Amino acid sequence: MERQPAPEPGDTARLGQLAAHWREAPPEIRQDILTAAAAAQDAPEPGRVAHLLEALGRLDLPDIPDSAP
């Protein structure tokens, strides 16, 4: 079995913040992200991955430094 990385102290806070942004995102953005993710998973072509990244960018997430608690 492949070794999994150990979580770091700020991981839970960052995941909580990501979840909060996801909940507050308009339904059309969430659906676009889910659709783009499924398409990229089915066929990870550059255009599909770019669309997924653009859709994720619409979440307007704040920059969180890796050293954040």
C-alpha positions as MATLAB code, in Angstrom:
seq = 'MERQPAPEPGDTARLGQLAAHWREAPPEIRQDILTAAAAAQDAPEPGRVAHLLEALGRLDLPDIPDSAP';
ca = [
       0.000    0.000    0.000;
       1.235    3.472   -0.891;
       2.260    5.690    2.027;
      -0.089    8.642    2.575;
       1.290   12.043    3.575;
       0.744   13.086    7.169;
      -1.600   16.060    7.724;
      -0.073   19.299    8.952;
      -1.481   21.606   11.671;
      -3.183   24.111    9.319;
      -4.792   21.519    7.036;
      -8.116   21.315    8.867;
      -8.520   25.103    8.918;
      -7.776   25.375    5.197;
     -10.256   22.610    4.384;
     -12.876   24.312    6.543;
     -12.344   27.582    4.697;
     -12.596   25.820    1.334;
     -15.842   24.145    2.432;
     -17.275   27.508    3.507;
     -16.481   29.045    0.100;
     -18.038   26.013   -1.612;
     -21.266   26.375    0.403;
     -21.498   30.099   -0.391;
     -20.801   29.696   -4.116;
     -23.771   30.110   -6.435;
     -25.273   26.794   -7.579;
     -24.303   27.436  -11.219;
     -20.615   27.760  -10.273;
     -20.729   24.594   -8.173;
     -22.415   22.700  -11.006;
     -19.897   23.984  -13.544;
     -17.037   22.797  -11.307;
     -18.605   19.356  -10.846;
     -19.263   19.005  -14.588;
     -15.752   20.163  -15.515;
     -14.189   17.822  -12.942;
     -16.118   14.846  -14.305;
     -15.094   15.711  -17.873;
     -11.426   16.062  -16.897;
     -11.560   12.775  -15.023;
     -13.063   10.982  -18.026;
     -10.462   12.392  -20.432;
      -7.720   14.569  -18.900;
      -7.077   16.625  -22.028;
      -5.514   20.097  -21.676;
      -8.710   21.921  -22.676;
     -10.805   20.066  -20.117;
      -8.271   20.623  -17.358;
      -8.086   24.323  -18.274;
     -11.878   24.573  -18.077;
     -11.803   22.947  -14.624;
      -9.146   25.395  -13.428;
     -11.142   28.341  -14.801;
     -14.281   27.073  -13.060;
     -12.398   26.667   -9.781;
     -11.064   30.212  -10.191;
     -14.640   31.475  -10.125;
     -14.841   30.425   -6.448;
     -12.696   33.502   -5.717;
     -10.714   31.757   -2.990;
      -8.312   33.816   -0.898;
      -4.604   33.069   -1.043;
      -3.636   30.997    1.970;
       0.094   30.665    2.601;
       1.358   27.178    3.349;
       2.475   28.356    6.774;
      -1.051   29.443    7.790;
      -2.328   27.767   10.951;
];
